[in-house]
Every structure is written in C-alpha cells, then in structure tokens.
Amino acid sequence: MADDRMDVGNSNLLKRLNRSKILSLILERGTVSRSELIRHSGLNQSTISRIVDEFIKAGLVHEHSKDESVPMGRKPANLSIKKEGKIIGVIIINPSIVDIAVCDITGSVLKHVKLQMDKDEPENLLKIYAAKLREILVPFEADLMGVGVTV
C-alpha cells in the first residue's frame, strides 16, 4: 500500500518538474516553438503538447505568429509568456530593510516599496508586510499567481 502512494507522489513530482522545465525554457528563450521545446527539453511530443495546452488554458502562455524562417512545410506557431493578467507578490525580509514588490510573470518589477525592519513579534511583522503587499496590489487588475517570502 505504501508503495502505491510513493508512485503517485513521484508521478506528481515528475509532472511538476516537467512543467517547470517547459516554463523555464519559454521564459529563457522568449519565443519558442513546440518542436524546439521537444528538442531542448528531451520530453516527448505528447507531454509537451499537454503541458503547453495547460499553460495556454491557464493564460500563462500564448501562441502567435508562425515562424517564417522555416523554408518548407508547415510553419510552427511560436509560444511566449503572456505577461498581461498575471502577477506575483514578493516579500524579502532583510535584517534592516524589507522589500515588498509586485512582479509580472517574467519577474520584472512593476511596483516596489522598502520598509524599515521593525523589532516587533514575527507574527505581527508578517501581518504588517502582508497588509502592505495587499495595499500595493490594489491598482493591479490581474490574477495573483502566488507570493514568495524570503528571510
């Protein structure tokens, strides 16, 4: 019984790693075709298609102009990160300064504030920083994909 659960966990981990690999390749290259993703990732065509379709459905990636550099045959559609509509919150806690930012999906900073580090209780500090992040998120009409906190 325990072995069955281990297989499920490993399968889910593999799916997350494959998704991460594909998203990283698209981010690094800016514009890439599905065939290039297959070539650079080592994953098979059906895995790439499934992951890319999930990304498109989630609004993370979009297909656009055909690659005219291909001399013959069907022109592959290009894929790139869809920057609009998705944001990420960031809280970086340093000994004296706290950086709170909103970034687009590529990591470009859209808004940034610095706060002096208080010597309050840790639970209170996180509430204060989360409230500040909520405050700077207000003008953005986008889906918050997640929040990263580093200490």
Secondary structure, DSSP 8 states (H G I E B T S, - for coil): -HHHHHHHHHHHHHHHHHHHHHHHHHHHHSSEEHHHHHHHH---HHHHHHHHHHHHHHTSEEEEEE-TT--SS---EEEEE--TTEEEEEEEE-SSEEEEEEEETTS-EEEEEEEE---S-HHHHHHHHHHHHHHHHTT--SEEEEEEEE-
